[in-house]
Amino acid sequence: DNATDNRIMSESSEINEFETLTAKFHFVDLAGSERLKRTGATGERAKEGISINCGLLALGNVISALGDKSKKATHVPYRDSKLTRLLQDSLGGNSQTLMIACVSPSDRDFMETLNTLKYANRARNIKNKVMVNQDRASQQINALRSEITRLQMELMEYKTGKRIIDEEGVESINDMFHENAMLQTENNNLRVRIKAMQETIDTLRARITQLMSDQANQVLARAGEGNEEISNMIHNYIKEIEDLR
């Protein structure tokens, strides 16, 4: 029974080894918002700036839809740009997201700094509920293994007599099993107490023998060498005491 119990506990501890967890890591470096009048860009550079601004605008709309409590029921425009599609899991999904806003201390960049801070403040209002991404197949395997472990424990209880089924087919807990377990525990406690008392008795016996030996030595010293008969009797007495020890 002990071997079966240990095997069941070992299988129960190995259930977590069959879990399959999945995760993704996104590291995105967003380009800054650019004003064409200020940069003076033309041609391909101007087209690139317009594309960047469109992506940032779409991202801002998604952040506003997710962060504004009054817009919870509205549609979140993830499909407005490739950027928001890529960041769909990171924004409002099952993820932990960290946003670092870079600003400039220059007075010349005041408006860009203000817009960046407003952007970050809206992103801060997004609240994600993070859960472990566990594979469904491994989750089902864990559930089945847990069920097997529970049934094995129940079967072991039937074998040991803890659970019984009466003539009517009703399952119940065997009272005799609990009573036997209580008596076994009480018996073990009594054994411990008896052992402790026996050790105390042995200690007291050794102490009494030592005191009797010391007393005999004192009598022998008082008798002196003049009385040989008393001296022999005391020697025999000491020898008997030593034998008792």
N, C-alpha and C positions, 0 to 999 in steps of 0.2 A: 504493500500500500504506500509506503514511504517513497519507493522508487517511482511508482506511478504518479504520486503527487509532485515529486521533483521534476519529472518529465513534463507534466502539464504546465508547471510554472515556467520551465525553460522555454516551452513552445509559446507561452503567452508573452514572454519577454522578447521573443524574436519576431513578433508580429510587425513591429515598426520597421524591421529591416526590409519588408516588402513594399514599403511606401515609395511611390514615385512622385516627386515634386518637380514642378516646372517653373521657370522664371525667365524674365527678359530684363536686359539692362539697356536703357537708352541714355546716351550722352549727346546732347544737342547744343551746338554753339549757334545761337541765333544772331544774325546780322543786325546791326543797328538801323533804326529808321533814318532814311536819308531824304532831305528836301532838295529837289532838283534845282530850285532857284539858288540855293546856298552852295551846292556842290558844283553847279555849272556843268554837269555831265551831259554828254551827247552820245548819240549812236548806241552801240552795244552797251556801253556803261549806263546810259539812261534807261535802256530796257531792263537791265539787271536791277537797277534801283527800283523801278516800278514793280517788278516781280517780287522783290523783297518786301516792299511796302504792302503789296496785296496779301502776301503770306502772313505778315504781322497783323494786318487788319482782320483776316479770317481767324487767326489765333486769338486776337482780342475779342472777337464776337463770341467765340467758344468759351473763353474765360468769363465773359460777362454773363452768358447764359447759365454757366455752372455756378458762378459765385453769387449771383443775385437771387435771393430767396423768393422774390416776387415772380421770377421767371422759371421756377422749377418745372412747371407743367409745359413749358414751351419746347420746341424742337431745338436740339443742339446741332449747329451746322458743322459737323465734322467733315462733310464731303465738299466743303467749299474750296479746299486746297489740299495739296499733297502733304503739306506740313502738319495740318490738323489730323489727317488720316493716320500719319505715322505716330502722332502723339495721342491718339484716341485712348489707348490703355493708360497712359500716364496722366491724362486729364479726366478726372471723374471716373476712372476705372479702378480696378483692383491693384493698386500700386501705391508706393510711397514716392512722392515727388518733391524734389528740392529745386527751388528757383533762385538763382543769384543774379541780381540786377546790378549792372555796372553803370555808374554815373560819373559825371565830370564836375570838378569843383570850380570850373571857370564860369564867370558871369556870362560869357558869350554863348555858353551851352545851356542857359537856364531853362528854356522851353523844352529841350530834349530831356534834360534831367527831370523836370516836373512830369513829363509824360511817362517816362520810365518808372518813376515812383508810383504814379497812378496805376500803371500797368501791373506792377508787382503787388500793389495793394488789392487789386481785384483778384489776382491769382491766389492771394492768401486766404480769400474767403471760400475757396473750394475745399470741401471736406470729403475725403475718401474713406471708405470702409474697407480696410485691408483684410483679406482672408488668404489662407494657405492654398496655393494652386496644386491640388492633389489630383493625380490621374484617376479617372473614374474606375478603370479596371483594377488598379491597385486598391482603391477604396472598397470595391466589392470583395476583393480577395481578403482584405483585413476584416471585413464584416463576417465573411464565411469562416475564417480562422477563429475569430472570437466566438462564433456560434459553436464551432467544434470543441473549443476549450470549455465552454459552458456545459455542453452535453457530456464531455468526459468527466468533469467535476461532478455532475449529477449522477452519472453511472457509478463513479467511485463511492458516492454517498449511499447508493443502493447496496453496493457490495459490502460496505462496512456496517450496514444496518442503520444508518442515520435516517434514511428515508424508507418508508414502507407503504405498501398498497394493501388495503383491507379487502375483504371478500366482495364488497360492493364496487371495487375498482377505484375507491377514493384514495388519493395520495395524501400522506400526512407525515409529520416528523415523529420519529420513534422517541418516546419519553425515556425509555430504558437506556438509550444511547447517551442522552444528556446526563441522566443519573449516574451512569457508569463513568462518564468523563469527570463528573464532579467528585465521585468517590476516589477516582484515580488521582485527581489533583490533591484531595485531602490526604490520601495515603502518602504521596510524595512529600507533602509538608510535614507530616508526622515523622517520616524517615529523617528529614533534615533536623527536626527538633531532637529526636533521639540521639542522633550523631553528635549534636552540640552538647547534650547533657552527658553523654559518655566521655567526651573530651574533658568536660568540667570535672567529672568524677575521677578520671585518671590524674588530672592535675592536683586535686585535693589529696589523693592517695600518696602521690610522690611527696607532697608537702608534709604530710603527717609522718611518713617514714623518715624524712630528713630531720624533723623535729625530735623524733624518738632517738635517732642516732646521735644527735647533738646532746640530748639529755644523758644518754648512756656514757658518752665520753666525759661529761662533767662528773658523773658519779665515779668513774674510773680514776679520774684525776684526784678526787678527794680521798679515795680509799688508799692510794699510795702503794708502795711496794711491800709494806709490812704484812698485809693480810693476803696471802697467796690464794686462799680459797675464794674469797670475795672477788679477787682479780680474775680468776679463771671463770667464775660464774658470769662476770660482766663481759668478758671476752666472748663467751658462748652466746650471750644475749645480743651482742653487737653483730656476731656472725649470722644469727637468725634474722636480724633486721636487714642485713645486707642481702641475704637470700630472698627476703620478701621484696626488696627493691628490684 
